[in-house]
């Protein structure tokens, strides 16, 4: 796990990941803002989120990963029909 690779113990890493995901989902569910607006609202200029997102977005890596993942799941669903 990425959090462990920078020194967090297993339990803390798990808590950080799960709480971050849960908080993100809950915020999105309760908001009328678009996901883009929510992302912008929590992304400080030159902050940690911006640094992480910049890496994910570099060379459109994140977009490509999502596209590959969705396509693979779709293809498998067709196979299972």
N, C-alpha and C positions, 0 to 999 in steps of 0.2 A: 504494500500500500504506500502511496506517495507520502502521506503524513509520517509514516514510520521511517521512511528514508531520510527525513530531516530531523529525526530524533524523538518523535513522540512515541510513547509506549502503545501497545496494541489497543488497550481499553480507551485511552485518550483519543487516539486516532479514529477509532470507531465512533466514539461520541461526537467528535468534531464533524465527521462526514455525515452521520445520520441527522444530527441537529441542524446542520447547515441545509441539508436537503429538505427536512421537515419545515423549517422556517421559511424557506424559499417557496415551497408549495403552498403553505398556509397564507403567506403574504399575497401570492398570485391569486388564490381563490377569493380572498376578501377584497381585493382591489378591482376597481373598474378601469384602471390603467392598462395599456397594452403591455405585453411582456418586454418589449423594447423600452417603453417608458420606465418600467420598474427597474430594468437593468441600468439604465442611465441614472436613475435616482440614487442608486447605491454605489455607483462607480465614481470614485473621486479621481480628479485629474492627477496623474502620476502616482496613484495609489496602488495598493496590492491587488485589488480586483482588476484594475486596468492592466497591470503587468501580466497577470495570469491570462486574461482574455486576449491580450495582444499576442501572446504565444499561441493560444489555441486558434486564433484567427489568421495567424501568419500563413501565407500560401494557401488560405482557405481550408486548412486542415480539419477544423471542426465541422465545417459544412460538408466536406467530403466524407468524413466518418459517419455523420448522420445519414447522408444519402446512401452509403454502402450498407449501413445497418438496416435502414428501412427497406431497401431493395431486397436484402437477404431474407428478412422476415416475411416480406410479401411473397417472394418466390417460394419459400417453404410453405406458406399458407396455401398457395396454389397447388403445390405438390400433394398436400394433405387432403385436398378435396376428394 
